[in-house]
Every structure is written in C-alpha cells, then in structure tokens.
Amino acid sequence: MSYQSDDKGYYGTFGGAFIPEMMYPNVHQLQNCYLEIIESDEFRQEFKQLLRDYAGRPSPLYYSDRLSDHYNAKIYLKREDLNHTGSHKINNTIGQILLAKRLGKTRIIAETGAGQHGVATATVCARAGLECIVYMGALDVARQSPNVEKMKMLGAEVRPVYSGNKTLKDATNEAIRDWINNPVDTHYILGSVVGPHPYPDMVARFQSVISEEIRVQLLEKTGKETPDYVIACVGGGSNAAGAFYHFLDDPSVKLIAVEAAGKGVDSGESAATTQLGHTGVLHGSKSLLMQTPDGQIVEPYSLSAGLDYPGIGPMHANLFVTKRAQFLSATDDEALRAALYLTQKEGIIPALESAHALAALEMIDFKPEDVVVVNVSGRGDKDMEAYLNYYQSIK
C-alpha cells in the first residue's frame, strides 16, 4: 500500500477536489501544471537555494540529554523553530511563491490561524514584491497580536474575519471566496495539507524537506537513517506531513500524530478530529471532520490557534483509518505543562502547537534504545501571553 496521493489527489478514500464551478479554473490550472513546474531542475535549484540561504536550512536535529534521561529513550528535537519566521511554514511559502511567479500571478492571498503561515506568506511576498492579503479569524487576531503586527510591518493587509467562531476555518472560507472572485491575477497560498487537490500533495512535497533532512542527520548522528518514532502535532497537518513523508512506506518507523484535545475530548471544547469526526467534505476535500449528524461543522476549540481546526488533511485521515499512524490527543493543560518543561530543562520555548507533540512523550512507554524524533514545528514568541498566564497560575 502506498500512503502518497494518486493522480486525482486521493489518499485511499480521502482527498479529491470537491469544488464549486466558479473555483474550477483556479484549481484546474494548478492540477495541470504543478508537478511539471515543481519537478523541473530550475525550480528545484531555486527552491533548494532559498531554503538554504534565506530560510536557514537545514534546521538542526538536536539531541536532548535531559529529555532523554527523563523519558528513558534517545530524544531528538527537529528544530523547525529555528527557521526564518520561526516555524516550518516558510518551507511551503517559498515553494508556493516560486510557483505563483511562474504562473504569472501578481496578487497573493492566504489564511492563517496562529499567524505563522501569515507571517511566512507576508515574508515571501515582501521579497518577491507582490501584493499580500492575509485572512485571519478575529479571535486569532486578538490572541496572536505579535504575528499580526509582523505581517503588517512586512507590508501585508490583514483582514479579520468575524463569521463563525472567528478562527482558522472561517479565515479559510474567506480566502476561498476571495480566490473565486479574483481568479486571473491571484494565487492562494494555502498553509496546510488541506483543501482541494493538488494542495495536500503540493504542500506535503514542499514540507518533505523536514523528513529528508532527518534521514541525513540521523545517519550522521546514529549510523542509521530511520528513527523508531516520529512525533508531530496535527491540526490540518503540514508539519506532520513533512516530518512523516520519507518514512510513510517504512513500517519500522512508528508515526505519532498528536491532536488538540482542548479542554478534553469529551468536554464539548476540543479539536481532536479523529476521536470526534466523521467522513465529510470541507474546503474542497473529503476527509474526517467534526460535524453534526446532518453535516453541519462543529466548531472546534484549542488554546492553540494553529490546531483550532475542525478537520485534518486527507493524508492524515488515511493514515488514521489504515492505522499507519497512531493518533493521540493532548489537552491545553498537558501542552502547557510540556512547553514549560522543555523551556526549563532545555532553554527552548516551543510554540503551543509543538507543545502538543512534546506532551505525547508522557503517553508512550519507550525502550531505552528507542530513537525518537519530535518535530518542534515553531517557536513560542507568539504564545507568551498564554504561557505567562499559565506560569502565574501555578506559582
């Protein structure tokens, strides 16, 4: 069994392109040309050069003595937090801005939750000299204000979205509406492995540099390319797709995806899609979604804006139903505890999203010889208010 998408964008029974007629020209253009463009020697060379010289790759693979001692395993941290703009999001935005330029697009739109994708999109637009509009839920605008100010400083227009629960789903809705209304000059830099084909496959390919580097770095450090575990948080799931990509077809590598349980999976305030969701269609693709029996989206909740999404990408839905990956969930409190532990033991302040992956270390019974890679997908500058509130509450 292959865990990659087929030529119609399906991962098993999930994926595809379920789109209104007015979106067809935009999506059809991408479907027809994305592989030819991104697999060309010229594109690969420019993409690789920018990842190295602009984004600062390769990101380090750091062996944590203190986490290793505590969890009785060999714990490595893939430091995506050290990329330019502070997360893995820059990998995808560099790839998509190069694609947009080759398509002759002059206007870029994006959605963002935690703001990291918005900052990364605004960053590459500033470098390329292209107009940039970022849609962001009004709730996220308030709780991620440092990233909002960064986007504005970079020259982007941030458009708050007041519909729904004013978070990532609603920002995505507005970005799609904009793209329908501006099909000729606009490219939508979608930030995760969601949306209609080819986005899940395209974004996963751009993010696959993460697992490509892990293989090389592990060989250098341990003499073996493959770890026993790869752990990553999942909202839509782009950082996990990148961290898993080059291990998907190797069953010796255990893939651990960690969703946001919010205030508890059964609390009514959660974003644990695989525990609460059912098959449905959202934002142009078939996947697992949190929804009512009659198909209405159930509003998700997580303290982490980047995981506050009612679905997962089709790649992850397929990994879940085939049991290729194990899906765990971490509550707000578990993520906050994990973030504080890493900060005080290693001097690394992770993003709240990444803290969910770190929380999974408490949930797995490792053997001393296990090699474990945790993808630290972003840094915690944007989450300092939440961290300070938590720290004050436990003092």
NORHU-V945919 format. One record per pair of residues at least 24 apart in sequence whose ideal C-beta (glycine too) atoms are under 7 Angstrom apart, sorted by the first residue. I is the first residue (numbers start at 1). GAP is how many residues later the second one is. Records with the same first field share a line. If there is no record, write none. Layout:
I: GAP / GAP
This chain:
1: 321
2: 247
3: 245 / 246 / 315 / 316 / 321
4: 244
5: 195 / 196
8: 189
9: 188 / 189 / 191 / 192
11: 303 / 304 / 307
12: 306 / 309 / 310
14: 272 / 273 / 300 / 303 / 304
15: 182 / 185 / 270 / 271 / 299
16: 181 / 269 / 270
17: 179 / 180 / 267
18: 178 / 263 / 266 / 267 / 268
19: 177 / 265
22: 158
23: 157
25: 158
26: 153 / 157
27: 169
30: 168
31: 166 / 167
34: 65 / 164 / 168
37: 62 / 65
38: 57 / 61 / 167
43: 55
46: 52
47: 47 / 48 / 51
50: 44
51: 40 / 43 / 158
54: 30
55: 28 / 29 / 35 / 36 / 39
56: 26 / 27 / 28
57: 26 / 152
58: 155
59: 24 / 154
61: 153 / 156 / 157 / 160
63: 158
64: 282
66: 279 / 280
67: 278 / 279
71: 290 / 295
72: 294 / 296
73: 293 / 294 / 295 / 297 / 299
74: 296 / 297 / 298
75: 297 / 299
76: 296 / 297
77: 297 / 299
78: 132 / 136 / 165 / 295 / 296 / 297 / 298
79: 297
80: 130 / 159 / 295 / 296 / 297 / 298
81: 269 / 270 / 295 / 297 / 298
85: 31 / 34 / 35 / 38
86: 30 / 292 / 293 / 295
87: 29 / 264 / 290 / 291
88: 119 / 122 / 150 / 151 / 154 / 289 / 290
89: 27 / 28 / 31 / 102
90: 30 / 33
91: 115 / 116 / 118 / 151
92: 99 / 111 / 114 / 115 / 146
93: 27 / 28 / 31 / 96
94: 30
95: 111
96: 93
97: 27 / 28 / 31
100: 87
101: 27
103: 84
105: 80 / 81 / 82
106: 24 / 25 / 79
107: 24 / 75 / 78 / 79
108: 24 / 79 / 81
109: 24 / 66 / 69 / 70 / 77 / 79
110: 24 / 65 / 79 / 81
111: 24 / 57 / 60 / 61 / 64 / 80
112: 24 / 59 / 79
113: 27 / 54 / 55 / 58 / 192 / 193 / 195 / 196
114: 30 / 190 / 191 / 192 / 237 / 239 / 268
115: 25 / 29 / 32 / 33 / 267
116: 31 / 190 / 262
117: 74
118: 29 / 33
119: 28 / 31 / 32
121: 68
122: 29 / 32 / 33 / 34
123: 31
125: 31
126: 28 / 29
132: 24
133: 24 / 26
134: 24 / 25
135: 24 / 26 / 36 / 39 / 40
136: 24 / 25 / 35
137: 24 / 29 / 30 / 31 / 33 / 34
138: 24 / 28
139: 26 / 27 / 28
140: 27 / 165
143: 162
144: 161 / 238
146: 235 / 236
147: 235
164: 135
165: 134
167: 138 / 141
168: 137 / 140 / 141
169: 128 / 140 / 141
172: 111
176: 107
191: 47
192: 43 / 44 / 45 / 46 / 121
193: 43 / 44 / 45 / 48 / 120 / 122
194: 42 / 89 / 91 / 117 / 119
195: 88 / 89 / 90
196: 88 / 89
200: 85 / 113 / 114 / 115
203: 35
204: 37 / 38 / 41 / 111
207: 31 / 32 / 34 / 35
208: 34 / 37 / 38
209: 33
210: 32 / 33 / 165
211: 31 / 32 / 33 / 34 / 35 / 36
212: 34
214: 159
215: 31
222: 149
226: 24 / 26 / 27
227: 26 / 144 / 145 / 146
228: 26 / 142 / 143 / 144
229: 25 / 27 / 141 / 143 / 144
230: 25 / 26 / 143
231: 25 / 27 / 126 / 129 / 141 / 143 / 144
232: 25 / 125 / 143 / 145
233: 25 / 74 / 120 / 121 / 123 / 124 / 144
234: 24 / 25 / 78 / 82
235: 25 / 71 / 72 / 74 / 118
236: 73 / 76 / 77
237: 75 / 76 / 78 / 79
239: 136 / 138
240: 76
241: 72 / 74
243: 132
254: 72
255: 64 / 69 / 70
256: 69 / 70 / 72 / 104
257: 59 / 68 / 70
258: 70 / 71 / 72 / 98 / 99 / 101 / 102
259: 68 / 70
260: 42 / 44 / 47 / 69 / 70 / 96
261: 68 / 69 / 70
262: 39 / 40 / 69 / 70
263: 38 / 68 / 69
264: 67
265: 64
269: 32
270: 30 / 31
271: 29 / 30 / 31 / 36 / 37 / 38
272: 57
273: 37 / 38 / 39
274: 38 / 46 / 53
275: 54
277: 34
282: 29
285: 29
286: 28
287: 24 / 25 / 26 / 27 / 30
288: 24 / 29 / 32
302: 30
303: 29 / 49 / 83
304: 31 / 48 / 49 / 52
306: 47
307: 46 / 49
328: 32 / 35
330: 26 / 29 / 30
334: 25
335: 24
336: 54
339: 41 / 48
340: 51
349: 30 / 31
350: 26 / 29 / 30
351: 26 / 27 / 28 / 29 / 31 / 32
352: 28 / 31 / 34
353: 24 / 25
354: 24
